[in-house]
């Protein structure tokens, strides 16, 4: 493929070596995405052990037509410590893929590797957007009826947050909800242990006071504090919280989804009558499976960076990786970061009333 042909497509950098299931799941996901969405939109730059990747690539002609292999001899493992890796990351598939985005060769990077290391390397290489204090891990979770989703952040990048950090997350989440989730002027809430204004710590109360006092100046509809049980009801479209709480919520949602699936399967096995009933409800269960299957929202982006860094689960299979590519493709085709910078600038006067971030 010529350079001109590549330039007609968005280019995504792929860290092919970091996931639990290895490059086979990565290539399977790339193949599935190209089959479902066509070969005219995305080109992949795939980083990893070239000999291994080229051998495997021969089994995926569709992917071979739409990718380039770049040799990266080293791999970052899930057990590696951030401090140790930062000094020796230059030749790893993860860092080389991130660097590809920084150099403008790719629009986004996707990795199933160590979340903490990916976050640190991405922030170090790509820096944050002007007006945003910290990036946040962001994704959309199932909520309400039909295909409704809720944007939630932060999901693990920032364990402790100031009011200013959370204010910035609201900017990131509201733009993401509008552009990617197609939710005009989304309803945004701050996660707390209760809806009352007196609940929560001083940081949350201060943030709530400032947002409530400036409702008319905000580009989203601020609805105040929300509780964890509101996330799945559809009453809120963007939920803002610190990374510690957000990560606990995410793992709880994923665990609940697996529990529901397991309970349904076990009960079908115990009853012939239930199996007969399931035959007539097959379409209902297909929709339920899609709704609760973590693979349908198998990726999260480090939102707020000058370039897109996308994290998918370490145990992602081909389906999960295909969905991660779709999310990344949607982000690269949208003018998201420019909109974030504009929005942050437009309400900087409100942000200035908060305590400075540490």
Secondary structure, 3 states (H helix, E strand, C coil): CCHHHHHCCEEEEEECCCCCCHHHHHHHHHHHHHHHHCCCCEEEEEEECHHHHHHHHCCCHHHHCCEEEEECCECCCCCCCHHHHHCCCCCEHHHHHHHHHHCCCCCEEEECCCHHHHHHHHHHHHCECCCCCCCEEEEEEECCCCCCEEEEECCCCCCCCCHHHHHHHHHHHHHHHHHCCCCCCCEEEEECCCCCCCCCCHHHHHHHHHHHHCHHHCCCEEEEEECHHHCCCCCCCEEECCHHHHHHHHHHHHHHHHHHHHHHHHHHHHCHHHHHHHHHCHHHHHHHHHHHCHHHHCEEEEECECCEEEEECCCCCHHHHHHHHHHHHHHHHCCHHHHHHHHHHHCHHHHCCCCCCC
